[in-house]
Amino acid sequence: MRTLTLAIAAAASTLTAAAVLLPPALASARQGVIAAPAQTALEREVAGNTARFAAALATGDPDRVTALFAPNAILAPTVSNEVRTTPERIRAYFVDFLQLSPRPRVDSRTITVLDPGTAIEGGTWTFQLTRNGTTSEVQARYTIVWEKTAAGWQIQLLHSSLMPEG
């Protein structure tokens, strides 16, 4: 079986770039978020969203993770062949995926702000996954479309795929 890969998005041990600046409430999530620093306040805010995603993954609670997705979001995960387009299907994916105790680390990122309520984040991340007591790392590239809604920043699209060149 091919090495497991992860869907998202995407965010602890190797510091190869400057750490992302996070609000104090997200300090515990910082352990896995490493990338070049965002330049503007809005870019830092968007980068903080990925830290919230990492923190939600760390809870092991599929409801906390799913709550970060907009109701009409699209999830194209690499640990599943199914593209998920409903909150129920997105949650079902995370029920299974969280069994692997995923710990993401953002290795590189670029944030493009389209307007004050929409941003695209893309880059590479490494997920530490544990299956049957064995831990492995999976490198992937990712794209997240963030949208600011009445509920705050939500994931509109999360696509991640295995690095094709290993």
N, C-alpha and C positions, 0 to 999 in steps of 0.2 A: 504494500500500500504506500502510496506517495506521501511524503511528509505533510502533516497537517498544516493548513494555513488558516488565516483569520480574515473575517470580514472587517472591518473597521477599524471610511475614520479609520479612526483611530483613534495608550500612552503609558535597572534600573540600576543597572549597576555600573556601566562604563560611561564615563563622562567624556564624550568626544567633541561636544559643542557646548555653547553657553546654555544655561538652564533658562527655561521659560519663567517669566515673572507671573506669579499667581497671587490672587487675593489670599489673605490669611486663612479664610475658611477652607481653602483648598490645599493648604500646606501639606496635609497628609497624602494627597494624591500626587504631589510633586515627585515622589520617589521614582515614578516611571516616566516622567515627561521631560525629555531632553531634546532640544533643537535650537536652532538659531533664534535669538530673541526677536519678538515682534517689534515693529518700529513705531506704530501709532497706538493710541489708547484703544481704538476699535480693534486693531489687529491683536493687541494683548488680550482684549476681552474674548475674541474668537479663539485664541490659543487656550485661554482658560476653559473654554467649553470642552476641549479635548481632555483636559485634566479632570473635568467633571465626569466625562465618559469613563475614563480610567478608574476613577473613584467608585463609580457605579458598578463597574465590572468587579472590582475588589470586594464589594459587599456580597457577591454571589446571588443577589436578588434580581431575578429576571424582570420583576415589575419596576424596579428602580431604573434598570437599563432601558426598558421599553418606554418609560415615561420621557426619556430624552428625545424620542422620535415624534415628529409631527403625525397627526392621525392619517394623513395621506402619504406618508414617507415610503421610500423605496430602499430596501436593503438587499444588496447583491453580495452575499458572503462567499468567501472562498472555501469555507469548511462545509459548504452545502451547495448542491447544484441548483437549488430552488431560489429564484428571486422572490423576495417577500414584499408584499404590497399592502398588507393589512396589519393593524396592531396585533391581532391574534397570531398571525403567522410570524411576525417579527419576534413576539414573545416566545413562541414555540422554539424558534431558533436558539434564543438565549437560554432557555431552560436546558437544552442539550449542551450548548457551547460552554456555559458556566461550569459544567462538570469538569472541565479541563483546567479550572483555576487560572484563567488567562491573566497575564500581567503584561500590559503593553509598554513599550518605550518608543517614543517618537525619535527617529534618527535624523530626519530632515523634514522641513516643511516650507511651503510657500502659501501665504494667505493673500487672496485677492478680494478686496472689499468692492462689491458691486454697487451698493448703496448702504445707508445706515442700518438697514434691516436684513441684508443678504450678503453672505460671504462664501467664498469657495476656499477650502483648505485642501491642499494636496501635498503628498510627500511619501516618505517611507517610514515604516515602523517595524519593530521586532516584537513578537509576542513570545513570552515564555509560557509554555503549556505543560501541564502535568497529566499524564495518562498512566494508570496502573502503577503509580509511584515513580515513574520515569519522567524526568523533565527534559524538554527539548525547546529549542528556539526556532521560530519560523519568521522569516523575513518576507515582507510584503510591501507593495505600494498601495496607497489609498487616496481616495477623494471623498471629501465630505462637503455637502452643500448645507450651510447653516442658515436658518431663517429666524428672525426675531418675531415672536408672536406675543399674544397677550400672556401666554404661559412662560415667556422668556425665550432664550435661544433654544431652538429645536433642530434636530437633524431632519432635513428634507430628503437627502440622498446620502447613503453611505455605500461605497463600493471599495472592495479591497481584493487584490489578487496577488498570487505568489510571484515573487521576483523571477522572471523568465530565464535569467542567466545564472540563477543559483545564488 
